[in-house]
Amino acid sequence: MPLGFLAVIVQRMRAKIEEKLPTDPVDRESTLQNGTGAGTRTPDTRIMIPMLYQLSYTGTGSDDSVTGAGCPDRPSTSGPEDDQRPLSVLAALAALLWPERCRLCGLVPLPGFALCRDCHADLPPLSPCCRRCLQQEGPFERRCPGCLGELPKRPLVHISTHEGSLRDLILKGKRHQRDDLARLLATTLVTSMRPGEALKASPRFNSSAPPTVVAVPRHWRRRWIEGVSFAERLAIPIAHQLDLRYQRLLWRRAGPAQVSLPAQKRRALGAAAFRSRPPSKAPAGRGIVLVDDVYTTGATMRAATGALESAGFQVVLWMVASVSGAPSRHPL
């Protein structure tokens, strides 16, 4: 068989496999405009998707289950077994031709995970489900990094602290525009931190009108030079996995990048740093899930929330990949 013909067959097989994978590149945001609610989509069990943390929670449906450490997810019973075989064979062939590598260092990853042993050991522990962060009644985690210094203005969901391999993943994703790292972090946020439950528990949540996912954007000049923000790359797969709509409803005005400013000047950021206008067909008071990559002082999220709510929206939940340990003016 000619090598050229074999290469074409392999390329087509890879394309078919990628079509089945839960990819959400920014350029395909128009395909994610029809979310129906605040549910959680369970990953396709026919494909072994590398994870960041060991997950013990896979959803809220009747077919979801708790999995032990090192155990694969229980196969779905929603369809006949024969329907799963062709894709499993192709996925196995793809794994043979394009083996998984650690997303940070390129070494062989741990089985079922996205990182190698050393990078995985450097991950900070998952943050607890803090009632204070989520603005719920009851005892809360007093050492939670999300509200250790200052209570978030809106219920906050995050993976962990901004350190170790989690920090490296975010920085690599931002610097190299890595959609695969954004999907990995988004999946960890959705499957580990259960934002769907936090969303429904929010006093601002309106079950009759599912919220829209919005990301903190870059100014158009930076976007033209550097590409879309990592927050946008996070927001699109988050919207897909929560079965919600993603839209660009927020624009950033000209000004210095927040990462270049000291904490004191970051806190001075006001709602004027952003602008928003409701689309003509959007109902008044539509809920918003606001997404950013890192939560440091909370100034960016507060400013973006102010701009969105001035335009008539209602921000019901904040979602970030990590929380920085920057000092706050209001320690507990």
C-alpha positions in Angstrom: 0.0 0.0 0.0 1.5 3.4 -1.0 2.6 5.5 2.0 0.7 8.5 0.7 -2.6 6.6 0.6 -1.9 5.2 4.2 -1.2 8.8 5.4 -4.5 10.0 4.0 -6.4 7.2 5.7 -4.7 8.0 9.1 -5.4 11.7 8.7 -9.1 11.0 8.0 -9.3 8.7 11.0 -7.8 11.3 13.2 -10.2 13.9 12.0 -13.1 11.6 12.8 -11.8 11.0 16.3 -11.3 14.8 16.9 -14.9 15.4 15.8 -16.1 13.1 18.7 -13.8 14.7 21.3 -15.4 17.6 23.3 -13.4 20.3 21.7 -14.5 23.9 21.9 -12.1 26.2 20.1 -12.9 29.9 20.3 -13.4 30.1 16.5 -16.4 27.8 16.8 -18.3 29.8 19.4 -21.3 30.1 17.1 -22.0 26.4 17.5 -22.4 26.9 21.3 -25.2 29.5 21.2 -28.0 27.1 21.9 -27.5 26.0 25.5 -30.7 24.9 27.2 -30.1 25.0 30.9 -27.7 24.8 33.8 -27.1 21.1 33.6 -23.8 19.2 33.5 -22.9 17.2 30.4 -21.3 13.9 31.3 -18.1 13.2 29.3 -18.4 10.6 26.5 -17.4 7.3 28.2 -16.3 5.8 25.0 -13.2 8.0 25.0 -10.7 8.1 27.9 -10.1 11.8 28.4 -7.0 12.7 30.5 -7.9 14.4 33.8 -6.1 16.9 35.9 -7.2 15.7 39.4 -8.6 12.3 40.5 -12.4 12.9 40.3 -14.9 11.3 42.6 -17.9 13.0 41.1 -19.2 12.6 37.5 -22.5 14.4 37.4 -26.0 14.3 38.8 -27.8 12.1 36.3 -29.1 8.6 37.1 -26.3 7.0 35.1 -23.5 8.9 37.0 -21.5 7.4 39.7 -18.7 7.8 42.2 -15.4 6.3 41.1 -12.6 5.1 43.3 -9.0 6.2 43.0 -7.5 4.7 39.8 -10.8 3.2 38.6 -12.2 4.1 35.2 -15.7 5.5 34.9 -18.5 3.0 34.8 -19.6 2.4 31.2 -22.8 4.1 30.3 -26.0 2.0 30.1 -27.8 4.4 27.8 -26.9 2.6 24.6 -25.9 -0.8 23.3 -22.3 -1.9 23.7 -21.8 -2.5 20.0 -22.3 1.2 19.3 -19.1 1.9 21.4 -16.7 -0.5 19.6 -15.8 1.4 16.4 -14.8 4.6 18.2 -12.9 2.6 20.9 -10.8 0.9 18.2 -10.1 4.2 16.5 -9.3 5.9 19.8 -6.8 3.0 20.6 -5.2 3.4 17.2 -4.9 7.2 17.7 -3.4 6.6 21.1 -0.8 4.3 19.5 0.1 6.8 16.7 -0.1 10.0 18.9 0.6 8.9 22.5 -0.4 11.2 25.3 2.3 13.5 26.8 2.4 15.5 30.0 0.8 18.9 29.2 3.6 20.7 31.0 6.9 18.9 30.4 6.2 16.4 27.6 7.1 13.3 29.6 4.9 10.2 29.8 1.8 11.1 31.9 0.3 9.0 34.7 -2.4 6.6 33.3 -5.7 8.5 32.8 -4.2 11.8 33.8 -2.9 14.8 31.8 0.4 15.3 33.8 3.4 13.2 34.6 4.1 12.0 38.1 6.3 15.0 39.1 4.0 17.6 37.6 1.0 15.9 39.1 2.6 15.9 42.6 3.2 19.7 42.2 -0.6 20.4 41.9 -2.1 22.3 44.8 -4.9 20.5 46.5 -8.4 21.1 45.3 -10.1 23.9 47.2 -13.0 22.9 49.4 -16.6 23.8 48.6 -16.6 26.8 50.8 -20.1 28.1 51.8 -18.7 31.6 52.4 -17.4 31.8 48.8 -20.7 30.5 47.6 -22.6 32.9 49.9 -24.6 30.0 51.4 -25.7 29.6 55.0 -23.8 27.2 57.3 -20.3 26.6 58.4 -17.5 27.6 56.0 -13.9 26.7 55.4 -11.9 29.3 57.3 -8.7 28.8 55.2 -10.4 28.9 51.8 -8.1 31.0 49.5 -11.1 32.5 47.7 -12.5 34.4 50.7 -9.5 34.4 53.1 -9.0 38.1 52.7 -12.2 39.5 51.3 -15.7 38.1 50.6 -16.3 37.9 46.9 -19.1 40.1 45.6 -20.8 37.1 43.9 -20.7 33.3 44.6 -17.2 32.2 43.6 -16.1 28.8 42.2 -12.4 28.0 41.7 -10.1 25.0 41.4 -7.3 25.8 43.8 -4.6 28.3 44.7 -2.4 29.9 42.0 0.7 27.9 42.5 2.6 24.9 41.4 1.5 23.0 38.3 -1.9 24.7 38.2 -0.2 28.1 37.9 2.2 26.7 35.2 -0.8 25.3 33.2 -2.6 28.7 33.3 0.5 30.6 32.3 1.4 28.2 29.5 -2.2 28.3 28.2 -2.1 32.1 28.2 1.3 32.5 26.6 0.9 29.9 24.0 -2.9 30.2 23.3 -3.5 26.5 24.3 -7.1 25.6 23.8 -6.4 22.0 25.1 -5.2 23.4 28.5 -8.3 25.6 28.7 -10.5 22.6 28.1 -8.6 20.6 30.7 -9.1 23.3 33.3 -12.7 23.9 32.3 -13.4 20.2 32.7 -11.8 20.2 36.1 -13.9 23.2 37.2 -17.2 21.6 36.0 -16.6 18.1 37.2 -14.8 18.7 40.5 -16.3 22.0 41.8 -20.0 21.4 40.7 -20.8 24.9 39.6 -24.2 23.8 38.3 -25.2 23.1 41.9 -23.8 26.4 43.1 -25.6 28.2 40.3 -29.0 26.8 41.2 -28.4 27.6 44.8 -27.6 31.3 44.0 -30.4 33.6 45.2 -30.1 35.4 41.8 -30.6 32.3 39.7 -33.8 32.2 37.6 -34.6 28.7 36.5 -37.0 30.0 33.8 -34.2 31.8 32.0 -30.9 29.9 32.0 -27.9 32.2 32.4 -25.4 33.1 29.8 -21.6 32.5 30.2 -19.5 35.6 29.6 -15.7 35.9 29.8 -13.5 38.8 30.9 -12.1 40.0 27.6 -8.9 41.7 26.4 -8.9 45.2 24.8 -9.3 44.8 21.1 -5.7 45.9 20.4 -4.2 43.2 22.6 -6.7 40.7 21.2 -5.6 41.6 17.7 -1.9 41.2 18.6 -2.0 38.3 21.1 -5.3 36.6 20.4 -8.4 36.1 22.6 -7.9 36.1 26.4 -7.4 32.8 28.2 -10.6 33.6 30.1 -12.5 33.3 26.8 -10.8 30.0 26.0 -12.0 28.8 29.4 -15.5 30.1 29.1 -16.5 28.4 25.9 -15.9 24.8 27.1 -17.4 25.7 30.5 -20.6 26.9 28.7 -20.7 23.7 26.6 -20.2 21.4 29.6 -22.9 23.3 31.7 -25.2 23.2 28.7 -25.4 27.0 28.7 -25.0 29.7 26.0 -21.8 31.6 25.6 -21.8 35.2 24.3 -19.5 38.2 24.1 -21.4 40.8 26.1 -18.4 42.6 27.6 -15.8 44.9 26.1 -12.6 46.3 27.7 -11.6 49.9 27.4 -8.0 51.0 26.8 -5.7 50.8 29.8 -2.7 48.9 31.2 -2.9 45.2 31.6 -3.9 44.2 35.2 -1.0 41.8 35.4 1.4 44.7 35.1 -0.1 46.7 38.1 0.5 46.3 41.8 -2.3 45.0 44.0 -3.2 48.5 45.3 -3.8 49.9 41.7 -5.6 46.7 40.7 -8.2 47.3 43.5 -8.8 50.8 42.1 -10.2 49.4 38.9 -13.7 50.6 38.4 -16.7 49.6 36.2 -15.6 52.2 33.7 -12.8 49.9 32.6 -15.5 47.8 30.8 -18.5 48.5 28.8 -21.5 46.3 28.0 -24.8 46.6 26.2 -27.6 44.1 26.2 -28.5 42.5 22.9 -31.8 43.7 21.4 -33.5 40.4 22.1 -32.1 39.7 25.6 -34.7 39.8 28.3 -34.2 42.3 31.2 -32.2 40.9 34.1 -30.8 37.8 32.2 -28.4 35.9 34.5 -24.6 35.9 33.7 -21.9 33.4 34.7 -18.7 35.5 34.6 -15.4 33.7 33.9 -11.8 34.7 34.4 -8.6 32.8 34.6 -7.1 34.1 37.9 -8.7 35.8 40.9 -6.2 38.0 42.7 -7.8 41.1 44.3 -11.3 40.6 42.8 -11.1 44.1 41.2 -11.5 42.8 37.6 -14.5 40.7 38.5 -16.1 43.5 40.4 -15.5 46.0 37.6 -16.9 43.6 35.0 -19.9 42.8 37.2 -20.6 46.5 37.6 -20.5 47.1 33.9 -22.8 44.1 33.1 -25.3 45.0 35.8 -25.3 48.6 34.6 -26.4 47.3 31.2 -29.3 45.4 32.8 -27.8 41.9 33.3 -27.7 40.0 36.7 -24.4 38.3 37.5 -25.2 35.2 39.4 -21.8 33.3 39.6 -18.1 33.9 39.3 -15.9 31.1 37.9 -12.0 31.2 37.9 -9.3 28.6 37.4 -7.3 29.7 40.4 -7.1 32.1 43.3 -3.9 34.0 44.0 -2.7 34.5 47.5 -2.4 38.3 47.1 -2.8 40.2 50.4 -6.1 42.0 50.9 -7.0 45.2 52.6 -9.7 43.4 54.7 -8.1 40.4 56.4 -10.4 38.2 58.5 
